[in-house]
Amino acid sequence: MCMTFVLHALQSKETARVGMDGSPMNDKKWTHERKKLLMSIRLRHESDFTAKIKKRSTIWQTIRREIQEVDNTFSPSVDEITRCFTNMLGTYRRIKRRSGTSEFTQVVGTAQKRKRNEIIEFLVSESKKQAKLLEALVESEKEKVNIEKEKVQELRSIRNLYEKILERNLNT
């Protein structure tokens, strides 16, 4: 049995890609390295996708050719490439939605989070400044009210004095 395996492996053109059971390994499998390759090539073509000048199918064909140039043992179809990318994108979005964060947002989003935190801190400090200004304004208005009350009392006392003077003048 073991000798049969070795003979089969030596006779096969794909000796490096033979499984333990003697069957050739699937070269169409998307390994981690191949997915990283797809992502990097797709990222290089992002401007083509967003510009919408070229057809998407043409861009995917270019990506397919670039993958084959780098890994000549792997020749996925355009449908397989788009399906793999769509699945990775869906997985990324699902993970992001579930956890509220992801590796991408941890790397790229940290600056955004810092900015958001800085904005929140700025708004909090501005809110505190506004509260202090409002307190000062309220105190100022209270003082104005007290001054007006004093004015009214003074005017009443002047009125009382005036009435007394009038009464004396009328009595004399």
Backbone as CSV, one residue per row, in Angstrom:
resi,resn,N_x,N_y,N_z,CA_x,CA_y,CA_z,C_x,C_y,C_z
1,MET,0.833,-1.187,0.000,0.000,0.000,0.000,0.877,1.250,0.000
2,CYS,1.867,1.280,0.876,2.746,2.435,0.979,3.561,2.589,-0.307
3,MET,4.034,1.507,-0.863,4.810,1.560,-2.103,3.933,2.046,-3.252
4,THR,2.689,1.621,-3.265,1.776,2.056,-4.316,1.631,3.581,-4.276
5,PHE,1.526,4.110,-3.066,1.400,5.561,-2.884,2.631,6.278,-3.441
6,VAL,3.822,5.777,-3.104,5.064,6.400,-3.557,5.173,6.312,-5.074
7,LEU,4.859,5.136,-5.652,4.921,4.975,-7.099,3.941,5.917,-7.793
8,HIS,2.741,5.986,-7.245,1.726,6.858,-7.830,2.207,8.315,-7.766
9,ALA,2.810,8.702,-6.672,3.301,10.066,-6.504,4.431,10.353,-7.487
10,LEU,5.313,9.386,-7.699,6.432,9.606,-8.615,5.967,9.652,-10.059
11,GLN,4.974,8.856,-10.384,4.489,8.823,-11.759,3.638,10.047,-12.096
12,SER,3.038,10.635,-11.088,2.148,11.780,-11.307,2.953,13.008,-11.720
13,LYS,2.385,13.812,-12.588,3.035,15.058,-12.979,3.032,16.056,-11.826
14,GLU,2.059,15.922,-10.951,1.910,16.861,-9.851,2.348,16.198,-8.552
15,THR,3.605,15.815,-8.484,4.084,15.090,-7.315,3.982,15.928,-6.044
16,ALA,4.161,17.208,-6.148,4.122,18.052,-4.951,2.700,18.255,-4.455
17,ARG,1.720,17.962,-5.315,0.341,18.231,-4.921,-0.468,16.941,-4.831
18,VAL,0.041,15.958,-4.143,-0.648,14.695,-3.958,-0.984,14.559,-2.480
19,GLY,-2.232,14.203,-2.212,-2.671,14.049,-0.832,-2.239,12.729,-0.246
20,MET,-2.541,12.509,1.027,-2.156,11.283,1.718,-2.845,10.062,1.124
21,ASP,-4.036,10.245,0.569,-4.747,9.111,-0.012,-4.336,8.847,-1.449
22,GLY,-3.399,9.593,-1.975,-2.906,9.380,-3.324,-3.626,10.212,-4.361
23,SER,-4.672,10.944,-3.937,-5.406,11.757,-4.909,-4.757,13.132,-5.009
24,PRO,-4.816,13.741,-6.185,-4.208,15.070,-6.319,-4.956,16.085,-5.453
25,MET,-4.188,17.009,-4.850,-4.801,18.034,-4.004,-5.494,19.063,-4.880
26,ASN,-6.519,19.679,-4.341,-7.302,20.668,-5.066,-6.522,21.975,-5.155
27,ASP,-6.152,22.353,-6.354,-5.415,23.594,-6.563,-6.349,24.791,-6.620
28,LYS,-7.651,24.536,-6.628,-8.613,25.622,-6.732,-8.995,26.167,-5.361
29,LYS,-8.382,25.668,-4.332,-8.727,26.099,-2.983,-8.183,27.500,-2.722
30,TRP,-9.010,28.310,-2.119,-8.606,29.660,-1.750,-7.889,29.597,-0.405
31,THR,-6.585,29.604,-0.442,-5.807,29.613,0.801,-5.762,31.040,1.342
32,HIS,-5.259,31.145,2.541,-5.138,32.463,3.168,-4.255,33.380,2.320
33,GLU,-3.158,32.817,1.819,-2.238,33.612,0.995,-2.913,34.079,-0.287
34,ARG,-3.699,33.211,-0.890,-4.374,33.572,-2.130,-5.440,34.636,-1.875
35,LYS,-6.111,34.536,-0.752,-7.110,35.557,-0.406,-6.432,36.904,-0.163
36,LYS,-5.272,36.880,0.499,-4.526,38.127,0.704,-4.105,38.706,-0.642
37,LEU,-3.681,37.839,-1.551,-3.298,38.273,-2.887,-4.488,38.907,-3.597
38,LEU,-5.632,38.248,-3.534,-6.849,38.791,-4.149,-7.183,40.165,-3.570
39,MET,-7.109,40.287,-2.239,-7.435,41.561,-1.598,-6.459,42.660,-2.035
40,SER,-5.179,42.348,-2.093,-4.207,43.383,-2.462,-4.388,43.804,-3.924
41,ILE,-4.635,42.836,-4.801,-4.837,43.184,-6.217,-6.146,43.954,-6.384
42,ARG,-7.181,43.484,-5.698,-8.484,44.176,-5.782,-8.357,45.608,-5.258
43,LEU,-7.589,45.795,-4.219,-7.374,47.122,-3.645,-6.654,48.038,-4.633
44,ARG,-5.700,47.479,-5.370,-4.999,48.281,-6.381,-5.946,48.762,-7.473
45,HIS,-7.015,48.002,-7.719,-7.976,48.335,-8.778,-9.211,49.050,-8.233
46,GLU,-9.172,49.456,-6.983,-10.329,50.124,-6.373,-10.732,51.373,-7.145
47,SER,-9.746,52.136,-7.599,-10.057,53.370,-8.349,-10.798,53.045,-9.648
48,ASP,-10.464,51.914,-10.276,-11.167,51.515,-11.504,-12.630,51.203,-11.205
49,PHE,-12.879,50.537,-10.065,-14.248,50.186,-9.703,-15.057,51.440,-9.373
50,THR,-14.451,52.377,-8.663,-15.180,53.584,-8.263,-15.349,54.569,-9.410
51,ALA,-14.405,54.588,-10.359,-14.496,55.510,-11.490,-15.612,55.100,-12.452
52,LYS,-15.915,53.818,-12.507,-16.974,53.274,-13.366,-16.758,53.600,-14.840
53,ILE,-15.497,53.712,-15.233,-15.178,53.949,-16.645,-15.112,52.616,-17.375
54,LYS,-14.447,51.642,-16.744,-14.336,50.307,-17.334,-15.469,49.428,-16.812
55,LYS,-15.774,48.402,-17.599,-16.763,47.430,-17.146,-16.168,46.620,-15.999
56,ARG,-17.012,46.245,-15.067,-16.546,45.443,-13.940,-15.947,44.118,-14.413
57,SER,-16.572,43.519,-15.405,-16.070,42.225,-15.894,-14.650,42.363,-16.448
58,THR,-14.376,43.497,-17.076,-13.030,43.735,-17.616,-12.022,43.875,-16.476
59,ILE,-12.433,44.584,-15.440,-11.540,44.776,-14.288,-11.278,43.432,-13.611
60,TRP,-12.337,42.608,-13.449,-12.154,41.293,-12.825,-11.263,40.396,-13.684
61,GLN,-11.360,40.512,-15.012,-10.470,39.752,-15.903,-9.018,40.160,-15.660
62,THR,-8.786,41.462,-15.516,-7.431,41.951,-15.238,-6.927,41.401,-13.914
63,ILE,-7.793,41.409,-12.914,-7.423,40.864,-11.598,-7.097,39.383,-11.727
64,ARG,-7.896,38.655,-12.508,-7.654,37.220,-12.725,-6.274,36.998,-13.345
65,ARG,-5.940,37.799,-14.352,-4.635,37.669,-14.996,-3.497,37.952,-14.023
66,GLU,-3.660,38.978,-13.199,-2.622,39.322,-12.227,-2.441,38.217,-11.187
67,ILE,-3.533,37.585,-10.781,-3.435,36.461,-9.841,-2.658,35.318,-10.489
68,GLN,-2.963,35.020,-11.742,-2.276,33.934,-12.445,-0.800,34.242,-12.659
69,GLU,-0.460,35.516,-12.831,0.951,35.882,-12.982,1.730,35.601,-11.709
70,VAL,1.097,35.876,-10.577,1.773,35.666,-9.296,1.762,34.190,-8.911
71,ASP,0.616,33.516,-9.090,0.473,32.109,-8.698,0.011,31.325,-9.923
72,ASN,0.969,30.819,-10.710,0.619,30.147,-11.963,-0.007,28.769,-11.761
73,THR,0.013,28.235,-10.538,-0.628,26.943,-10.279,-2.104,27.113,-9.966
74,PHE,-2.549,28.340,-9.854,-3.916,28.637,-9.450,-4.586,29.436,-10.552
75,SER,-5.651,28.893,-11.132,-6.334,29.624,-12.205,-7.842,29.630,-11.950
76,PRO,-8.293,30.500,-11.067,-9.727,30.571,-10.793,-10.443,31.323,-11.917
77,SER,-11.727,31.041,-12.052,-12.513,31.772,-13.040,-12.888,33.134,-12.459
78,VAL,-13.374,33.998,-13.315,-13.788,35.325,-12.859,-14.930,35.189,-11.848
79,ASP,-15.840,34.237,-12.106,-16.949,34.020,-11.161,-16.437,33.582,-9.793
80,GLU,-15.448,32.695,-9.778,-14.883,32.250,-8.501,-14.201,33.398,-7.765
81,ILE,-13.530,34.247,-8.518,-12.854,35.394,-7.899,-13.878,36.359,-7.303
82,THR,-14.895,36.692,-8.086,-15.903,37.626,-7.564,-16.654,37.017,-6.391
83,ARG,-16.939,35.714,-6.463,-17.642,35.043,-5.360,-16.790,35.059,-4.099
84,CYS,-15.497,34.782,-4.246,-14.593,34.783,-3.093,-14.523,36.179,-2.479
85,PHE,-14.381,37.198,-3.332,-14.301,38.564,-2.816,-15.610,38.963,-2.139
86,THR,-16.733,38.639,-2.773,-18.038,38.978,-2.197,-18.228,38.279,-0.860
87,ASN,-17.812,37.018,-0.769,-17.922,36.285,0.496,-17.045,36.918,1.573
88,MET,-15.821,37.287,1.219,-14.940,37.934,2.209,-15.532,39.258,2.672
89,LEU,-16.098,40.012,1.726,-16.693,41.295,2.066,-17.904,41.091,2.981
90,GLY,-18.722,40.095,2.663,-19.880,39.785,3.501,-19.472,39.344,4.894
91,THR,-18.428,38.519,4.975,-17.921,38.072,6.271,-17.395,39.248,7.071
92,TYR,-16.660,40.124,6.410,-16.133,41.323,7.075,-17.277,42.166,7.640
93,ARG,-18.291,42.404,6.816,-19.422,43.235,7.262,-20.174,42.576,8.405
94,ARG,-20.361,41.256,8.330,-21.065,40.547,9.400,-20.289,40.638,10.712
95,ILE,-18.976,40.426,10.654,-18.146,40.509,11.860,-18.169,41.929,12.410
96,LYS,-18.075,42.881,11.532,-18.082,44.286,11.957,-19.408,44.622,12.629
97,ARG,-20.506,44.162,12.033,-21.829,44.447,12.581,-22.005,43.782,13.942
98,ARG,-21.529,42.559,14.086,-21.685,41.833,15.354,-20.839,42.407,16.470
99,SER,-19.583,42.708,16.158,-18.669,43.140,17.213,-18.561,44.651,17.314
100,GLY,-19.033,45.360,16.329,-18.932,46.807,16.346,-17.556,47.301,15.956
101,THR,-16.647,46.383,15.708,-15.292,46.750,15.310,-14.726,45.606,14.482
102,SER,-13.589,45.835,13.882,-12.933,44.798,13.100,-11.461,45.128,13.016
103,GLU,-10.698,44.204,12.435,-9.270,44.481,12.275,-9.066,45.712,11.425
104,PHE,-9.880,45.837,10.365,-9.740,46.992,9.482,-10.028,48.275,10.249
105,THR,-11.137,48.298,10.992,-11.464,49.518,11.719,-10.515,49.727,12.883
106,GLN,-9.913,48.652,13.390,-8.935,48.842,14.457,-7.686,49.501,13.904
107,VAL,-7.328,49.154,12.668,-6.135,49.743,12.066,-6.449,51.123,11.505
108,VAL,-7.473,51.197,10.668,-7.805,52.446,10.006,-8.665,53.334,10.906
109,GLY,-9.570,52.692,11.638,-10.531,53.451,12.422,-9.993,54.055,13.691
110,THR,-8.781,53.687,14.113,-8.258,54.265,15.352,-8.104,55.760,15.215
111,ALA,-7.680,56.223,14.065,-7.560,57.668,13.852,-8.941,58.314,13.900
112,GLN,-9.919,57.635,13.306,-11.278,58.162,13.338,-11.805,58.172,14.762
113,LYS,-11.497,57.114,15.524,-11.943,57.072,16.915,-11.283,58.179,17.713
114,ARG,-9.976,58.390,17.459,-9.278,59.475,18.149,-9.930,60.808,17.821
115,LYS,-10.207,61.017,16.552,-10.851,62.261,16.150,-12.211,62.385,16.828
116,ARG,-12.967,61.287,16.854,-14.282,61.305,17.480,-14.145,61.627,18.961
117,ASN,-13.153,61.005,19.623,-12.923,61.279,21.037,-12.505,62.723,21.253
118,GLU,-11.657,63.238,20.377,-11.250,64.634,20.482,-12.448,65.552,20.308
119,ILE,-13.315,65.226,19.394,-14.512,66.033,19.173,-15.406,65.984,20.404
120,ILE,-15.578,64.788,20.959,-16.404,64.656,22.160,-15.802,65.452,23.308
121,GLU,-14.482,65.346,23.488,-13.823,66.114,24.551,-13.991,67.612,24.318
122,PHE,-13.850,68.042,23.074,-14.035,69.455,22.744,-15.456,69.902,23.079
123,LEU,-16.439,69.075,22.686,-17.828,69.425,22.948,-18.121,69.478,24.446
124,VAL,-17.534,68.552,25.198,-17.718,68.554,26.650,-17.124,69.829,27.246
125,SER,-15.898,70.184,26.826,-15.273,71.398,27.369,-16.069,72.639,26.976
126,GLU,-16.566,72.679,25.734,-17.380,73.815,25.304,-18.680,73.869,26.092
127,SER,-19.237,72.698,26.363,-20.461,72.632,27.161,-20.218,73.179,28.565
128,LYS,-19.083,72.835,29.158,-18.745,73.352,30.490,-18.560,74.865,30.447
129,LYS,-17.887,75.357,29.403,-17.706,76.804,29.261,-19.059,77.499,29.133
130,GLN,-19.945,76.917,28.329,-21.275,77.496,28.151,-22.044,77.500,29.470
131,ALA,-21.907,76.425,30.241,-22.590,76.347,31.538,-22.081,77.446,32.468
132,LYS,-20.759,77.665,32.487,-20.191,78.728,33.320,-20.696,80.090,32.869
133,LEU,-20.725,80.312,31.558,-21.229,81.582,31.043,-22.693,81.788,31.406
134,LEU,-23.497,80.721,31.317,-24.905,80.821,31.674,-25.072,81.114,33.162
135,GLU,-24.244,80.473,33.996,-24.291,80.750,35.434,-23.952,82.210,35.700
136,ALA,-22.927,82.734,35.039,-22.551,84.131,35.200,-23.676,85.050,34.738
137,LEU,-24.316,84.691,33.636,-25.429,85.479,33.123,-26.598,85.479,34.106
138,VAL,-26.910,84.325,34.665,-27.994,84.223,35.646,-27.674,85.081,36.872
139,GLU,-26.438,85.003,37.348,-26.035,85.815,38.501,-26.151,87.300,38.176
140,SER,-25.730,87.690,36.989,-25.821,89.080,36.561,-27.280,89.532,36.522
141,GLU,-28.146,88.684,35.992,-29.577,89.019,35.928,-30.174,89.108,37.332
142,LYS,-29.748,88.248,38.240,-30.228,88.311,39.625,-29.825,89.638,40.268
143,GLU,-28.593,90.056,40.024,-28.125,91.337,40.548,-28.945,92.488,39.985
144,LYS,-29.259,92.417,38.679,-30.078,93.457,38.060,-31.462,93.515,38.702
145,VAL,-32.022,92.343,38.963,-33.347,92.288,39.601,-33.275,92.892,40.997
146,ASN,-32.237,92.552,41.753,-32.081,93.115,43.099,-31.932,94.636,43.038
147,ILE,-31.174,95.144,42.077,-31.001,96.588,41.927,-32.340,97.249,41.604
148,GLU,-33.110,96.594,40.712,-34.429,97.143,40.375,-35.354,97.145,41.591
149,LYS,-35.269,96.116,42.414,-36.076,96.078,43.644,-35.691,97.227,44.569
150,GLU,-34.392,97.462,44.690,-33.918,98.572,45.523,-34.412,99.904,44.967
151,LYS,-34.386,100.053,43.640,-34.874,101.279,43.008,-36.347,101.495,43.331
152,VAL,-37.121,100.417,43.235,-38.557,100.512,43.531,-38.762,100.933,44.984
153,GLN,-38.003,100.359,45.910,-38.129,100.741,47.326,-37.743,102.211,47.527
154,GLU,-36.691,102.657,46.862,-36.274,104.052,46.975,-37.349,104.977,46.425
155,LEU,-37.916,104.578,45.281,-38.987,105.391,44.693,-40.201,105.437,45.624
156,ARG,-40.522,104.346,46.300,-41.633,104.335,47.261,-41.339,105.278,48.429
157,SER,-40.078,105.207,48.906,-39.734,106.088,50.025,-39.772,107.554,49.587
158,ILE,-39.342,107.853,48.346,-39.414,109.213,47.819,-40.870,109.640,47.696
159,ARG,-41.693,108.730,47.232,-43.127,109.009,47.080,-43.741,109.315,48.438
160,ASN,-43.384,108.501,49.444,-43.909,108.737,50.798,-43.474,110.111,51.302
161,LEU,-42.206,110.456,51.080,-41.719,111.773,51.504,-42.464,112.889,50.760
162,TYR,-42.639,112.715,49.481,-43.334,113.705,48.677,-44.772,113.886,49.169
163,GLU,-45.434,112.759,49.466,-46.814,112.826,49.979,-46.856,113.556,51.322
164,LYS,-45.868,113.331,52.187,-45.821,114.009,53.469,-45.610,115.526,53.267
165,ILE,-44.744,115.868,52.318,-44.487,117.283,52.044,-45.770,117.934,51.502
166,LEU,-46.441,117.246,50.644,-47.699,117.767,50.093,-48.730,117.978,51.201
167,GLU,-48.823,117.027,52.094,-49.777,117.138,53.191,-49.448,118.352,54.068
168,ARG,-48.195,118.588,54.356,-47.798,119.743,55.170,-48.133,121.045,54.455
169,ASN,-47.856,121.049,53.146,-48.149,122.261,52.386,-49.652,122.526,52.312
170,LEU,-50.422,121.473,52.251,-51.858,121.628,52.182,-52.407,122.052,53.543
171,ASN,-51.822,121.596,54.598,-52.256,121.940,55.936,-51.821,123.363,56.304
172,THR,-50.911,123.867,55.762,-50.500,125.214,56.089,-51.089,126.238,55.224
